[in-house]
Amino acid sequence: MKEEKYKGFIRVKPRERISLKDCPTGWAQTEALKTLGKEALKDRAKILLEQDLAELAQVQQLLYVDGRYSVLIIFQAMDAAGKDGTIKHVMSGINPQGCQVFSFKQPSHEELNHNFLWRYMKNVPERGRIGIFNRSYYEDVLIVKVHPELLKFVPEEKKDSVFWTARYEDINAFEQHLARNGTVILKFFLHVSKKVQKERFIKRIDRPEKNWKFSATDLSERERWDDYMKVYEEAINITSTEWAPWHIIPADDKWAMRAAVADIIATRLHNLDLSLPKLTDAQMMLLEKARKQLENE
């Protein structure tokens, strides 16, 4: 079994109750990391990231050839936490033929006319492939919980005291179903501080090439920061399971965040019992026959 090399994150254990205000957002997670120092840790993280990216490229091919598992990677975060950049950097060595990224925006009328999991079910990865959800069905217990007016398509009699409990149960059951059928689920909450989000918003305003990333709604949602921390905390605590645990990744320092995410993914895939297919004696004979035919051309 391979162990993660980069320890700057929190894996939430099933039935564990975490408080996000107690979860650091910066690189200095432990006394050991503090002792090592930021610059030394940054150099080490760069090396580990390169190693993990190389391993991901190799293990992806095995994942495809083995053909028994699929991988679903979920990213959730507040705006400006670095989801897009993390996906870009961590998946930079992956063969695009074996990986799909889905960014879920505001649901369409058709999607709203189905159950809240429908549009996500359609996009889960097939065996041998990696699927990445940039935001996911968790939005339906996050932004929708902060803005209940978005539930206008749900019958009023369904909006009772157990409505949200039922949604969490549906998510857990859905993920368990996927896991039972060979989907490895990795969930990342990129935990950025309110201070760093402010700094990144200002950069988006000051730099013309980043203006398109900023929206007026970013500020109105920022005003609901405490509400979002509350719903994220609740969702993480209820839906971190043995088959689909949450990882809280400090997101104030992008180099640390990317190293942690890459190491978790590479380690999890490495520890799958992936292998090349074993050929039968008959198949080996056919290969030998083909080799001789080619040599005699």
Secondary structure, 3 states (H helix, E strand, C coil): CCCCCCCCCEECCCCCCCCHHHCCCCCCCCHHHHHHCHHHHHHHHHHHHHHHHHHHHHHHHHHHHHCCCEEEEEEEECCCCCHHHHHHHHCCCCCHHHEEEEECCCCCHHHHCCCCCHHHHCCCCCCCCEEEEECCHHHHHCHHHHCHHHHCCCCHHHCCCCHHHHHHHHHHHHHHHHHHCCEEEEEEEEECCHHHHHHHHHHHHHCHHHHHHCCHHHHHHHCCHHHHHHHHHHHHHHHCCCCCCEEEEECCCHHHHHHHHHHHHHHHHHCCCCCCCCCCHHHHHHHHHHHHHHHCC
